[in-house]
Amino acid sequence: MRIKRDFYIQPADVLAPLLLGKILCRCINGEVLRRRITETEAYVGAYDTACHAFRGKTPRNSVMYEHGGVAYVYLCYGIHHLLNVVSAQKDVPEAVLIRGVEGYPGPGKLTRALSIDRSLNGADFVTSGELWIEDDGGEPPLYAKTPRIGIDYASDEDRTRLWRFVINNSR
């Protein structure tokens, strides 16, 4: 079942672990690829020095200021497209990075495998026919919380926040 808008309208650090175990869906030429989300990271608005919105609204991050449930896709290091799920209310710039799905650990690998690029920036997970998230009703997975990865530029406090969530497969 496709996830509805209300699910996304919550803080990124609350939404991030709730996305674990959900199904990321990508329709390409009529074929729907489905992959279970295994790893996420939260980026929580203007006070989080690791968040793209920390220094304010720009053309690159403007999608983060939309209502929760839209895709924020950007190019990292000029190489990898990264997929984020915007969370919270409109004008509250928060998002959850989808860091991994089953079979594709790593945000660049998953976007390559699912043909996700900046053309999907702003896609609405609630209404899009190309990109959405489903809940198959499965039991919420056990997960570990760790510091986020690749944010050496952030403050010490933000580098040590336990805002990376990874499914623990030792159930």
C-alpha positions as CSV (number, residue, x, y, z in Angstrom):
1,M,0.0,0.0,0.0
2,R,1.3,3.4,-1.0
3,I,2.2,5.6,2.0
4,K,0.0,8.6,2.5
5,R,1.0,12.2,3.1
6,D,0.5,12.3,6.9
7,F,3.2,9.7,7.4
8,Y,5.8,12.1,6.0
9,I,4.7,15.2,8.0
10,Q,7.0,14.5,11.0
11,P,10.5,15.5,12.0
12,A,13.3,13.8,9.9
13,D,14.8,12.1,13.0
14,V,11.4,10.5,13.7
15,L,10.7,9.6,10.1
16,A,14.1,8.1,9.3
17,P,13.8,4.9,11.4
18,L,10.1,4.5,10.4
19,L,11.2,4.3,6.7
20,L,13.3,1.2,7.4
21,G,11.6,-1.9,6.0
22,K,9.3,0.2,3.7
23,I,9.5,-0.5,0.0
24,L,11.0,2.1,-2.4
25,C,9.3,1.7,-5.7
26,R,10.5,3.0,-9.1
27,C,8.5,2.6,-12.3
28,I,10.7,2.5,-15.5
29,N,9.0,1.9,-18.9
30,G,6.0,0.3,-17.2
31,E,8.1,-2.1,-15.0
32,V,8.0,-1.5,-11.2
33,L,11.2,-2.2,-9.3
34,R,10.7,-2.6,-5.6
35,R,13.5,-2.6,-3.0
36,R,13.2,-2.7,0.8
37,I,14.8,0.3,2.5
38,T,17.7,-0.8,4.8
39,E,19.5,2.4,5.8
40,T,18.5,6.0,6.3
41,E,20.0,9.2,7.7
42,A,18.1,12.2,9.2
43,Y,19.0,15.9,8.3
44,V,17.1,18.2,10.6
45,G,16.8,21.7,9.3
46,A,18.4,25.1,9.9
47,Y,20.2,24.1,13.2
48,D,21.8,20.9,11.8
49,T,25.2,21.9,10.4
50,A,25.2,18.8,8.2
51,C,21.9,19.7,6.6
52,H,21.8,21.4,3.2
53,A,19.4,23.9,4.7
54,F,21.8,25.1,7.4
55,R,22.8,28.2,5.5
56,G,19.3,28.9,4.2
57,K,17.2,28.4,1.1
58,T,19.0,28.1,-2.3
59,P,18.0,26.9,-5.7
60,R,19.6,23.5,-5.0
61,N,17.9,22.9,-1.7
62,S,14.5,24.6,-2.3
63,V,12.7,21.3,-2.5
64,M,13.5,20.7,1.1
65,Y,11.1,23.6,2.0
66,E,8.2,21.8,0.4
67,H,5.7,19.7,2.5
68,G,6.8,16.2,3.5
69,G,6.6,13.5,1.0
70,V,8.5,14.8,-2.0
71,A,11.8,13.7,-3.3
72,Y,14.9,15.8,-2.9
73,V,17.5,14.5,-5.4
74,Y,20.9,16.1,-5.8
75,L,24.2,15.4,-7.3
76,C,27.0,14.6,-4.8
77,Y,30.6,15.2,-5.7
78,G,29.5,15.7,-9.3
79,I,29.1,11.9,-9.6
80,H,26.4,10.3,-7.5
81,H,22.7,11.2,-7.3
82,L,21.4,11.0,-3.8
83,L,17.7,10.4,-2.9
84,N,16.1,12.1,0.1
85,V,12.5,12.1,1.4
86,V,11.5,15.5,2.5
87,S,9.8,15.4,5.9
88,A,7.9,17.8,8.2
89,Q,5.6,20.7,7.3
90,K,6.1,23.1,4.4
91,D,8.9,25.7,5.0
92,V,10.5,23.4,7.7
93,P,13.6,22.1,5.7
94,E,14.1,18.6,6.8
95,A,14.8,15.4,4.9
96,V,15.8,11.7,5.2
97,L,18.6,10.4,3.0
98,I,17.9,6.9,1.7
99,R,21.4,5.4,2.2
100,G,20.6,1.8,1.2
101,V,18.1,-0.7,-0.1
102,E,18.2,-4.5,-0.3
103,G,20.9,-5.5,-2.7
104,Y,22.3,-2.0,-3.0
105,P,24.1,-0.7,0.0
106,G,25.1,2.9,-0.5
107,P,23.1,5.9,-1.7
108,G,24.9,6.2,-5.1
109,K,24.5,2.5,-5.8
110,L,20.8,2.5,-5.1
111,T,20.1,5.6,-7.3
112,R,22.1,4.1,-10.2
113,A,20.3,0.7,-9.9
114,L,16.9,2.4,-9.8
115,S,17.7,5.1,-12.4
116,I,17.0,7.9,-10.0
117,D,18.5,11.2,-11.0
118,R,17.7,15.0,-10.7
119,S,14.8,14.6,-13.1
120,L,12.9,13.2,-10.1
121,N,13.8,16.1,-7.8
122,G,10.5,17.3,-6.5
123,A,8.6,14.1,-7.4
124,D,5.7,13.6,-5.0
125,F,5.9,10.1,-3.3
126,V,2.2,10.3,-2.7
127,T,1.0,10.9,-6.3
128,S,4.0,10.1,-8.6
129,G,3.7,7.3,-11.1
130,E,7.5,7.1,-11.3
131,L,8.7,7.0,-7.6
132,W,6.8,6.1,-4.4
133,I,7.1,4.2,-1.1
134,E,4.9,1.4,0.0
135,D,4.2,-0.3,3.3
136,D,3.6,-4.0,2.9
137,G,2.5,-4.3,6.5
138,G,5.5,-6.2,7.7
139,E,6.8,-6.2,11.2
140,P,9.0,-3.1,11.9
141,P,12.6,-4.2,11.7
142,L,15.1,-4.0,14.5
143,Y,17.8,-1.4,13.8
144,A,21.0,0.2,15.0
145,K,21.6,3.9,15.5
146,T,25.0,5.3,14.6
147,P,26.5,8.7,13.7
148,R,26.0,9.8,10.1
149,I,28.6,9.2,7.4
150,G,30.5,11.7,5.3
151,I,29.8,14.8,7.2
152,D,33.3,15.9,8.3
153,Y,32.4,19.5,7.6
154,A,29.6,19.5,10.4
155,S,30.1,20.6,14.0
156,D,31.3,18.1,16.5
157,E,27.9,17.9,18.0
158,D,26.2,17.2,14.7
159,R,28.8,14.7,13.6
160,T,28.1,12.6,16.7
161,R,24.3,12.6,16.6
162,L,22.9,9.1,16.3
163,W,20.9,9.9,13.2
164,R,21.9,7.1,10.9
165,F,19.6,4.1,11.1
166,V,20.5,0.6,9.8
167,I,18.4,-2.5,9.8
168,N,19.9,-5.1,12.2
169,N,19.7,-8.5,10.4
170,S,20.3,-10.5,13.6
171,R,16.6,-11.0,14.4
